[in-house]
C-alpha cells in the first residue's frame, strides 16, 4: 500500500532531514553553555546519562524553560487510544521487550550512518568503544525507556513517561554539542538527525507490531493503531518533525522500510553494537546451554539480509543466551530448532517473561538500583513474586 504521506517522503526530502536535528533542545544546551559555562553543561550531560530521574527543580534555568515548554501533550492526542495502547502493552509487554532486544536494536544497528553516533558516544568519557558497562547501561536503559513510556498514566501531566522522553531529548542535544567534530564525517548527516530519530521511533512501534505478526500473535487493527498513536505522541514530545511522523500503521511500515532501504549497510559500528548486544545477553544471565538462541531470534526477527550485514551468522555454541539459568532446562531444545520452527514460535511468551526478569537482574547487579516495572505490569505478567 502506498500511503499519501509517501509522496512527501522522497529521497531528497529525507536527505534534507539528515541535516536537521532538534533546534529547541539544541538551543537549551547551547544557552546553558553560554550562561553557565562548558563545564556546567558537561556536568549536566554526565548527570543525565548516569541517572534515570529528571528532577525539574534541580535543572539550570535554560533547561527548566525547555522542559516546561516541551512537556505539553499535542492537542490531537486521543485519550481513548492512549488508554487502549496501555492495555496492549499489558497484554504483550514481555514480548515487546524481546522484540526490542532482538529486532528493534539490531534494525537500528544495521543503519550504517546512524550507528556511528551510537559507538562514538562511548568516546565522550574515555575514548573507548568497547566499554561493556556503557553499552550495557544503554541497552538496559532502553528497556526502561520502553516501560516508562508504556506505563499506565505515564503520558499524563508530569508523569514518568514524559520526563523520560525529555531526558532522552536533552541527552541527544548534549551529544550533538560535545561530540568531537574531528571524529565525525558530515556524510553521515547531523548526529541524531531527524531521519535517524524517525526510524528509531518506528522501531519502537512498527517493529513491535511486525514482531507479533512474525510470531503469529493476534492483535486487532484497533489495538495496533492505538499502540502506534501513543508513539506518535512520543515522537511529538521527542522533537521529531511533524512531517516525518506517519499518520497510521500502514504509513509507519512504509516509512520504516523506506529508510531501511536508504540506510541499511554493513559497518564496523553496526557489527560492534550487535556484538555488544549479544555479549550483554551472555553476561546478564549467563548460561552455556543455549548459546545459539540470540542469533536465532535476531535472524528470525530482522531477516537474513540485515543479519548478514551485522555478521549475525548461524553458529553453534558461540555465545551465552539472554535467559535465566533456572529456565535453561526447559529450553535446551532451542539449540537444535530450525529458525522457521513452529516450536520456536510457541516459546515466545515463556522466553519473553524471563527476559523481563533478566533486565531486573541486570539493574540489581550493575546499576545498584531496581529496574522499575509498575506493580500493575508485574501482576499482569505473573511476576509479582519474582521481581
Buried (B, 14 or more C-beta within 10 A) or exposed (E): EEBEBBEEBEEEEBEBBBEBBBEEBBBBBBBBBEEBEEEEBBEBBEBBBEEBEBEEEEBBEBBBBBBEEBBEBEEEBBEEBBEBBBBBBBBBBBBBBBBBBBBBBBBBBBBBBBBBBBBBBBBBEEEEBEBEEBBBBBBBBBBBBBBBBBBBBBBEEEBBBBBBBBBBBBBBBBBBBBBEEEEBEEEBBBBBBBBBBBBBBBBBBBBBBBBBEBBEBEBEEEBBBBBBBBBBBBBBBBBBBEEBBBBBBBBBBBBBBBBBEBBBEBBEBBBBBBBBBBBBBBBBBEBEBBBBBBBBBBBBBBBEEBBEBBEBEEEEEEBBBBBBEEBBEEBEEBBEBEBEBEEBBEBBBEBBBBBBBBBBBBBEEBBEEEBBBBEBBBEBBEBEEEB
